[in-house]
């Protein structure tokens, strides 16, 4: 194994051995965010010089949920719980040499455009093998998007020393019930793996539902609902 693969293997096994990992699931309707992107893509590109993807919606929603549930953003350090008053989100990026998780700093204060530009810059660094240690150090929460590879469902592994990770999956049209009628909607399963030593089930489920609501209807973040 090359050094990166050895490091990845060591960290994943450390996560298994240390954390009391449990995963909770939900599903979300991507109709609104897809429509938002379709209606505003040209203006977004014209103003910001970059396309609006799905990741910005999930990073923004996750940062919002982390400010609402600070325990998910915390970490166990010995016998102490360390709470962070900032949100640094690690975004899992696949490279030819393995999986890397560069960090978006202070994501709670970033706009959709800031997030898209930040992810694009980190992705380019990863592609060019230019990521430095400081680019990947100190995240408080991770988002992994298996959907880009067509994943339907999965349970992500916590990125130590963090306490939780969000797993995104593919968007597939499925029949769902809306107002008593069966309709076809673009749906995505989402998963939250969390350290049960620190985070209770109620907090985890509430956190994931907050992400679901904020992605489906971003107005909840604007109005702080």
C-alpha positions as CSV (number, residue, x, y, z in Angstrom):
1,X,0.0,0.0,0.0
2,X,1.2,3.5,-0.7
3,X,1.5,5.9,2.3
4,X,-1.8,7.6,1.6
5,X,-3.7,4.3,1.5
6,X,-1.9,3.2,4.7
7,X,-2.9,6.5,6.4
8,X,-6.6,6.1,5.3
9,X,-6.7,2.5,6.5
10,X,-5.3,3.5,9.9
11,X,-7.7,6.4,10.4
12,X,-10.8,4.3,9.4
13,X,-9.8,1.5,11.8
14,X,-9.2,4.1,14.5
15,X,-12.7,5.4,14.0
16,X,-14.2,1.9,14.3
17,X,-12.2,1.1,17.4
18,X,-12.8,4.4,19.2
19,X,-16.3,5.6,18.3
20,X,-19.7,4.1,19.3
21,X,-20.9,4.6,15.8
22,X,-24.6,4.5,14.9
23,X,-26.3,5.7,11.7
24,X,-29.7,7.3,11.3
25,X,-31.4,7.9,7.9
26,X,-33.9,10.2,6.2
27,X,-34.9,11.0,2.7
28,X,-35.4,14.4,1.0
29,X,-37.3,15.7,-2.0
30,X,-34.8,17.4,-4.3
31,X,-37.6,19.1,-6.4
32,X,-37.2,22.6,-4.9
33,X,-33.4,22.8,-5.0
34,X,-33.4,21.4,-8.5
35,X,-35.9,24.0,-9.6
36,X,-34.0,26.8,-7.8
37,X,-30.9,25.8,-9.6
38,X,-32.6,25.6,-13.0
39,X,-34.2,29.0,-12.6
40,X,-31.2,30.8,-11.3
41,X,-28.2,29.0,-12.9
42,X,-27.6,31.5,-15.7
43,X,-27.7,34.5,-13.3
44,X,-25.6,32.7,-10.8
45,X,-22.9,31.8,-13.3
46,X,-23.0,35.4,-14.7
47,X,-22.5,37.0,-11.3
48,X,-20.2,34.5,-9.6
49,X,-18.4,32.7,-12.5
50,X,-19.2,29.2,-11.3
51,X,-22.1,26.8,-11.5
52,X,-24.4,26.1,-8.6
53,X,-24.3,22.5,-7.6
54,X,-26.0,20.4,-4.9
55,X,-23.0,20.6,-2.5
56,X,-23.5,24.2,-1.6
57,X,-27.1,23.5,-0.5
58,X,-25.9,20.6,1.7
59,X,-22.9,22.5,3.2
60,X,-25.1,25.5,3.9
61,X,-27.8,23.4,5.5
62,X,-25.3,21.4,7.5
63,X,-23.6,24.5,8.8
64,X,-27.0,25.9,9.9
65,X,-27.9,22.6,11.6
66,X,-24.5,22.5,13.4
67,X,-25.2,25.9,14.9
68,X,-28.6,24.6,16.1
69,X,-27.2,21.4,17.5
70,X,-23.7,22.3,18.8
71,X,-23.2,18.8,20.3
72,X,-22.8,17.4,16.8
73,X,-20.1,20.0,16.2
74,X,-18.3,19.0,19.4
75,X,-15.7,16.4,20.1
76,X,-14.6,14.2,23.1
77,X,-11.2,14.9,24.4
78,X,-10.3,12.5,27.2
79,X,-12.9,13.1,29.8
80,X,-13.9,16.5,28.4
81,X,-16.3,17.7,25.7
82,X,-14.9,20.4,23.5
83,X,-17.5,22.7,21.9
84,X,-16.5,24.7,18.9
85,X,-18.0,28.1,18.1
86,X,-17.1,27.8,14.4
87,X,-18.0,25.3,11.7
88,X,-15.2,23.9,9.6
89,X,-16.7,21.3,7.1
90,X,-14.5,18.6,5.6
91,X,-15.6,17.7,2.1
92,X,-14.6,14.2,1.0
93,X,-12.9,14.3,-2.4
94,X,-11.9,11.2,-4.4
95,X,-8.5,11.4,-6.0
96,X,-6.5,8.8,-8.0
97,X,-4.4,8.1,-4.9
98,X,-7.3,7.8,-2.5
99,X,-9.9,9.7,-0.5
100,X,-8.9,13.1,0.9
101,X,-11.0,15.5,3.1
102,X,-10.0,19.1,2.6
103,X,-11.7,21.7,4.9
104,X,-14.0,24.6,4.2
105,X,-13.2,27.1,7.0
106,X,-16.0,29.0,8.8
107,X,-18.7,27.6,6.6
108,X,-21.4,29.0,8.8
109,X,-20.7,32.5,7.4
110,X,-20.4,31.4,3.7
111,X,-22.9,32.1,0.9
112,X,-23.8,29.5,-1.7
113,X,-21.3,31.1,-4.1
114,X,-18.5,31.1,-1.5
115,X,-19.1,27.4,-0.9
116,X,-19.1,26.5,-4.6
117,X,-15.9,28.5,-5.1
118,X,-14.3,27.0,-2.0
119,X,-15.1,23.4,-3.1
120,X,-13.9,24.1,-6.6
121,X,-10.6,25.5,-5.4
122,X,-10.0,22.5,-3.0
123,X,-11.1,20.0,-5.7
124,X,-8.5,21.6,-8.1
125,X,-5.8,21.4,-5.5
126,X,-6.7,17.7,-4.9
127,X,-6.6,17.0,-8.6
128,X,-3.2,18.6,-9.0
129,X,-1.9,16.9,-5.9
130,X,-1.3,20.3,-4.3
131,X,-3.2,19.8,-1.0
132,X,-1.2,20.8,2.1
133,X,-1.6,19.3,5.5
134,X,-3.3,22.5,6.7
135,X,-5.9,22.2,4.0
136,X,-7.1,18.9,5.6
137,X,-6.5,19.7,9.3
138,X,-9.1,20.7,11.9
139,X,-12.5,20.0,10.4
140,X,-15.5,19.7,12.8
141,X,-17.9,17.8,10.5
142,X,-17.6,15.9,7.2
143,X,-19.9,15.5,4.2
144,X,-19.3,12.6,1.8
145,X,-21.2,12.5,-1.5
146,X,-21.4,8.9,-2.8
147,X,-24.2,10.1,-5.1
148,X,-21.7,11.2,-7.7
149,X,-20.9,7.5,-8.2
150,X,-24.5,6.5,-8.3
151,X,-24.8,5.3,-4.7
152,X,-28.4,4.6,-3.5
153,X,-27.7,4.0,0.2
154,X,-24.8,3.7,2.5
155,X,-23.4,4.2,6.0
156,X,-20.4,6.6,6.1
157,X,-17.6,6.2,8.7
158,X,-16.8,9.0,11.0
159,X,-13.6,11.0,10.1
160,X,-11.7,11.1,13.5
161,X,-11.5,13.1,15.7
162,X,-14.9,14.4,14.5
163,X,-18.2,13.2,16.0
164,X,-20.4,12.8,12.9
165,X,-20.5,12.6,9.2
166,X,-23.3,13.2,6.6
167,X,-23.6,10.8,3.7
168,X,-25.3,12.1,0.5
169,X,-26.5,9.6,-2.1
170,X,-27.8,9.6,-5.6
171,X,-31.0,11.4,-6.8
172,X,-33.5,9.0,-8.2
173,X,-37.1,9.4,-9.3
174,X,-39.4,7.5,-7.0
175,X,-43.1,7.4,-6.3
176,X,-44.0,9.3,-3.1
177,X,-47.3,10.4,-1.5
178,X,-48.1,14.1,-1.5
179,X,-51.5,15.3,-0.2
180,X,-52.9,11.8,-0.6
181,X,-51.7,11.5,-4.2
182,X,-48.9,9.3,-5.5
183,X,-46.5,11.4,-7.5
184,X,-43.0,10.9,-9.0
185,X,-40.3,13.1,-7.3
186,X,-36.5,13.2,-7.4
187,X,-35.6,11.7,-4.0
188,X,-32.3,11.3,-2.2
189,X,-31.5,9.2,0.9
190,X,-29.3,10.8,3.4
191,X,-27.4,9.2,6.3
192,X,-25.9,10.6,9.5
193,X,-23.3,8.4,11.3
194,X,-22.6,9.8,14.7
195,X,-20.6,9.0,17.9
196,X,-23.3,7.7,20.4
197,X,-20.9,8.3,23.3
198,X,-21.5,12.1,22.8
199,X,-24.6,12.4,20.6
200,X,-28.0,11.0,21.7
201,X,-30.4,9.6,19.2
202,X,-32.8,12.5,19.6
203,X,-30.1,15.0,18.8
204,X,-29.0,13.0,15.8
205,X,-32.5,12.6,14.3
206,X,-33.3,16.3,15.0
207,X,-30.0,17.3,13.3
208,X,-30.7,15.3,10.2
209,X,-34.2,16.5,10.0
210,X,-32.9,20.1,10.2
211,X,-30.6,19.4,7.2
212,X,-33.5,17.8,5.3
213,X,-35.8,20.8,5.9
214,X,-33.1,23.4,5.1
215,X,-32.2,21.7,1.8
216,X,-35.8,21.2,0.8
217,X,-36.8,24.8,1.7
218,X,-33.8,27.2,2.3
219,X,-36.3,29.9,3.6
220,X,-36.1,28.2,7.0
221,X,-32.5,29.3,7.2
222,X,-33.3,32.9,6.1
223,X,-36.1,33.1,8.7
224,X,-34.2,31.1,11.4
225,X,-37.1,28.7,11.9
